[in-house]
Amino acid sequence: MTLFLGIDGGGTGCRAAVADGSGRILGRGRAGPANIASDVAGARDNILSAAREALTAATGSDLGLSRLTAGLALAGANAAGAAGALRAALPFSRLRIETDAFGAVKGALGDRDGIVAAIGTGSVFAAQVGGQLRQIGGWGLVLGDEGSGARLGRGLLAAALGAVDGFRAMTPLLRAMLDEHGGPEGVIAFSLAARPADFAALAPRVLTSDDGAARALLADAAKDVAASVAVLQRDPPLPVTFIGGLGPTYAAILARHWIILPAQGSALDGALMLAREAA
């Protein structure tokens, strides 16, 4: 029996599923981050850990990784050389590697036309029309990730330092950020070592606060998300599907702009579709 492995990997963690030829999921697994642009070796280890867990759940043993046909939808797969480096380090019999956005669109839309806004630790946007995919964003925290949790967290700390310098009012939330990090010097020290997931861990402070600084940050982020979707829109307008940890937040804020449809499936479902296509 041919078994298929799907991996949905991002900056916060990765999920694995092993399925049979009919698409029935037999086992699942989880592990840590799998962004191959920022850490190929760490992503490889987490992918293999999640795959072993899923295979064990499916068959009772983690032996047989080399017989799996795998589809990997991974953050950072659009970075030069990253997919090739990972491919050489994995044991699967057949393998297709695409971006996490590709897997998200596959899972969320199936065969129908539409736009997907995938917003979590990072962000990426894509439109599918007539089976053709166009992706924008997904450039990472330094160069993009509009509306993402990492951008919200980074923006919160930047606003706190801006308040110290007198560019904006010092609010209770910004003061709390400074106090919790040990003042401006602590904020800087945090920023020098922080990964996108570390910044994203601060995003709930923005999402759950009525503080004026939090409201301004979220409003600006929603404008960025709306602008990204607008780049992909057509006439007549395409329906929009919001996915990821922050997807529901932006779907609620931007509900009046477009027809919003729920996802047909998950990015992990999309990864399993990639695996079947690789067979």
C-alpha positions as CSV (number, residue, x, y, z in Angstrom):
1,M,0.0,0.0,0.0
2,T,1.3,3.4,-1.0
3,L,1.4,5.9,1.8
4,F,1.5,9.7,1.4
5,L,3.1,12.2,3.8
6,G,1.9,15.8,4.0
7,I,3.9,18.4,5.9
8,D,2.7,21.9,6.6
9,G,5.6,23.8,8.0
10,G,5.9,27.4,9.2
11,G,7.7,29.7,11.5
12,T,6.0,28.5,14.6
13,G,5.7,24.7,14.0
14,C,5.0,22.0,11.5
15,R,2.2,19.4,11.2
16,A,2.4,16.1,9.5
17,A,-0.2,13.6,8.3
18,V,0.2,10.2,6.7
19,A,-2.7,9.1,4.4
20,D,-3.5,6.2,2.1
21,G,-4.3,6.4,-1.6
22,S,-8.0,7.3,-0.9
23,G,-6.9,10.4,1.1
24,R,-7.9,8.8,4.5
25,I,-5.6,10.1,7.2
26,L,-4.0,7.3,9.2
27,G,-1.7,9.2,11.5
28,R,-0.7,12.7,12.5
29,G,2.4,14.3,14.1
30,R,3.7,17.7,15.2
31,A,7.1,19.3,15.8
32,G,8.8,22.6,16.0
33,P,9.4,25.4,13.4
34,A,10.1,24.4,9.8
35,N,11.1,27.7,8.0
36,I,13.8,26.5,5.6
37,A,14.9,30.0,4.7
38,S,16.0,30.8,8.3
39,D,17.1,27.3,9.5
40,V,17.4,24.4,7.1
41,A,18.9,22.0,9.6
42,G,16.4,22.8,12.3
43,A,13.5,22.5,9.8
44,R,14.9,19.1,8.6
45,D,15.0,17.8,12.1
46,N,11.4,19.0,12.9
47,I,10.1,17.6,9.6
48,L,11.6,14.2,10.3
49,S,10.3,14.2,13.9
50,A,6.8,15.1,12.8
51,A,6.9,12.5,10.0
52,R,8.1,9.8,12.4
53,E,5.3,10.6,14.8
54,A,2.7,10.5,12.0
55,L,4.1,7.3,10.5
56,T,4.2,5.6,13.9
57,A,0.5,6.5,14.5
58,A,-0.4,5.2,11.1
59,T,1.6,1.9,11.1
60,G,2.8,1.3,14.6
61,S,6.5,1.9,13.6
62,D,8.6,4.8,12.4
63,L,10.4,2.6,10.0
64,G,9.7,3.1,6.3
65,L,10.2,6.9,5.9
66,S,12.1,6.1,2.7
67,R,9.0,4.5,1.2
68,L,6.8,7.5,1.7
69,T,5.7,9.9,-1.1
70,A,5.9,13.3,0.4
71,G,4.4,16.7,-0.3
72,L,6.0,19.6,1.8
73,A,4.4,23.0,2.0
74,L,7.0,25.0,3.8
75,A,7.8,28.6,4.8
76,G,10.9,29.8,3.1
77,A,10.7,27.5,0.1
78,N,10.9,30.5,-2.2
79,A,14.4,31.4,-0.8
80,A,17.2,30.7,-3.2
81,G,18.8,27.2,-2.6
82,A,16.7,26.4,0.5
83,A,14.5,23.7,-1.1
84,G,17.5,22.1,-2.8
85,A,19.4,21.9,0.4
86,L,16.5,20.4,2.3
87,R,15.7,17.9,-0.5
88,A,19.2,16.4,-0.3
89,A,18.7,15.8,3.4
90,L,15.4,14.0,3.3
91,P,14.9,10.2,2.8
92,F,11.5,10.1,1.1
93,S,11.1,8.1,-2.1
94,R,9.3,10.9,-4.0
95,L,9.2,14.5,-2.8
96,R,7.6,17.7,-3.9
97,I,8.5,21.0,-2.1
98,E,6.4,24.1,-2.5
99,T,5.9,27.2,-0.4
100,D,3.4,27.2,2.5
101,A,1.3,29.5,0.5
102,F,1.0,27.0,-2.3
103,G,-0.2,24.3,0.2
104,A,-2.5,26.7,1.8
105,V,-4.2,27.7,-1.5
106,K,-4.4,24.0,-2.5
107,G,-6.1,23.1,0.8
108,A,-8.3,26.2,1.1
109,L,-9.6,26.5,-2.4
110,G,-9.4,23.1,-4.0
111,D,-10.2,23.7,-7.6
112,R,-12.3,26.9,-7.2
113,D,-11.1,30.4,-8.1
114,G,-10.4,32.7,-5.2
115,I,-7.9,34.6,-3.0
116,V,-6.3,33.2,0.1
117,A,-4.8,35.5,2.8
118,A,-2.7,33.3,5.0
119,I,-1.8,35.2,8.1
120,G,-0.1,33.8,11.2
121,T,3.5,34.3,12.4
122,G,4.2,35.5,8.8
123,S,1.9,36.2,6.0
124,V,1.5,35.5,2.3
125,F,-1.3,36.1,-0.2
126,A,-2.3,34.2,-3.3
127,A,-4.9,34.1,-6.0
128,Q,-6.0,31.0,-8.0
129,V,-7.8,31.6,-11.3
130,G,-8.4,28.7,-13.7
131,G,-5.9,26.6,-11.9
132,Q,-3.2,29.2,-12.2
133,L,-1.6,30.5,-9.0
134,R,-0.2,34.0,-8.4
135,Q,1.5,34.6,-5.1
136,I,2.6,37.9,-3.5
137,G,4.3,38.6,-0.2
138,G,5.8,35.8,1.8
139,W,9.1,37.7,1.9
140,G,9.7,37.3,5.7
141,L,9.7,39.6,8.6
142,V,12.6,41.8,7.4
143,L,11.2,42.5,4.0
144,G,7.4,41.8,4.3
145,D,4.9,39.7,6.2
146,E,2.3,42.4,6.2
147,G,-0.3,42.0,8.9
148,S,1.5,39.1,10.5
149,G,1.8,38.3,14.2
150,A,5.6,38.9,13.9
151,R,5.0,42.4,12.3
152,L,2.4,43.2,15.1
153,G,4.9,42.2,17.8
154,R,7.8,44.1,16.3
155,G,5.6,47.1,15.7
156,L,4.6,47.1,19.4
157,L,8.2,47.2,20.5
158,A,9.0,49.8,18.0
159,A,6.1,51.9,19.2
160,A,7.4,51.6,22.8
161,L,10.8,52.9,21.7
162,G,9.1,55.7,19.7
163,A,7.2,56.7,22.9
164,V,10.5,56.9,24.8
165,D,11.9,59.2,22.1
166,G,8.8,61.4,22.2
167,F,7.4,60.6,18.8
168,R,4.1,59.3,20.2
169,A,2.2,59.2,23.5
170,M,3.4,56.8,26.1
171,T,0.4,54.5,26.7
172,P,-0.1,51.9,29.5
173,L,0.6,49.1,27.0
174,L,3.8,50.6,25.7
175,R,5.0,51.3,29.3
176,A,4.3,47.7,30.2
177,M,6.4,46.5,27.2
178,L,9.3,48.6,28.4
179,D,9.0,47.5,32.0
180,E,8.7,43.8,31.0
181,H,11.8,44.0,28.9
182,G,13.9,46.0,31.4
183,G,13.7,49.3,29.6
184,P,14.8,50.4,26.1
185,E,18.1,48.5,26.5
186,G,16.2,45.3,27.2
187,V,14.0,45.8,24.2
188,I,17.1,46.2,22.0
189,A,18.7,43.1,23.4
190,F,15.5,41.2,22.8
191,S,15.3,42.4,19.2
192,L,18.9,41.3,18.4
193,A,18.2,37.7,19.3
194,A,14.5,37.4,18.5
195,R,13.1,35.2,15.7
196,P,9.8,35.9,14.0
197,A,8.0,33.5,16.4
198,D,9.4,35.5,19.3
199,F,8.0,38.8,18.0
200,A,4.7,37.0,17.1
201,A,4.4,35.9,20.7
202,L,3.7,39.6,21.5
203,A,0.9,39.9,19.0
204,P,-1.9,38.8,21.5
205,R,-1.0,41.9,23.5
206,V,-2.1,43.9,20.6
207,L,-5.2,41.8,19.7
208,T,-6.6,41.8,23.2
209,S,-6.0,45.3,24.3
210,D,-8.1,48.5,24.1
211,D,-5.0,50.5,24.4
212,G,-4.7,53.3,21.9
213,A,-1.4,52.1,20.6
214,A,-2.8,48.6,20.1
215,R,-5.8,49.9,18.2
216,A,-3.5,52.0,15.9
217,L,-1.2,49.0,15.2
218,L,-4.1,46.7,14.3
219,A,-5.8,49.4,12.1
220,D,-2.5,49.9,10.2
221,A,-2.1,46.1,9.8
222,A,-5.6,45.7,8.5
223,K,-4.9,48.4,5.9
224,D,-1.8,46.5,4.8
225,V,-3.8,43.2,4.5
226,A,-6.5,45.0,2.5
227,A,-3.9,46.5,0.1
228,S,-2.4,43.1,-0.4
229,V,-5.7,41.5,-1.3
230,A,-6.6,44.4,-3.6
231,V,-3.4,43.7,-5.7
232,L,-4.8,40.2,-6.4
233,Q,-8.4,41.2,-7.0
234,R,-10.1,41.0,-10.4
235,D,-13.3,42.1,-12.0
236,P,-15.7,40.6,-11.1
237,P,-14.2,40.3,-7.6
238,L,-12.9,37.0,-6.3
239,P,-14.1,35.6,-3.0
240,V,-11.5,35.8,-0.2
241,T,-10.6,33.1,2.3
242,F,-8.7,34.0,5.4
243,I,-6.6,31.3,7.1
244,G,-3.9,31.1,9.7
245,G,-4.0,32.1,13.4
246,L,-4.8,35.8,12.6
247,G,-7.1,35.0,9.7
248,P,-10.4,35.3,11.7
249,T,-9.3,38.6,13.1
250,Y,-8.8,40.2,9.7
251,A,-11.9,38.4,8.2
252,A,-14.0,40.2,10.8
253,I,-12.4,43.6,10.3
254,L,-12.5,43.4,6.5
255,A,-15.9,41.6,6.1
256,R,-17.6,44.5,4.3
257,H,-14.9,44.6,1.5
258,W,-15.4,41.3,-0.3
259,I,-17.3,38.1,-0.3
260,I,-15.5,35.9,2.3
261,L,-15.7,32.2,2.1
262,P,-14.5,29.5,4.6
263,A,-11.6,27.3,3.6
264,Q,-12.5,23.9,2.1
265,G,-9.5,22.3,3.9
266,S,-6.3,23.1,5.6
267,A,-2.7,23.7,4.4
268,L,-2.0,20.2,5.6
269,D,-4.7,18.9,3.3
270,G,-3.0,20.9,0.5
271,A,0.3,19.3,1.4
272,L,-1.3,15.8,1.0
273,M,-2.6,16.9,-2.4
274,L,1.0,17.8,-3.3
275,A,2.1,14.4,-2.2
276,R,-0.4,12.6,-4.4
277,E,0.6,14.8,-7.3
278,A,4.2,13.8,-6.8
279,A,3.4,10.0,-7.0
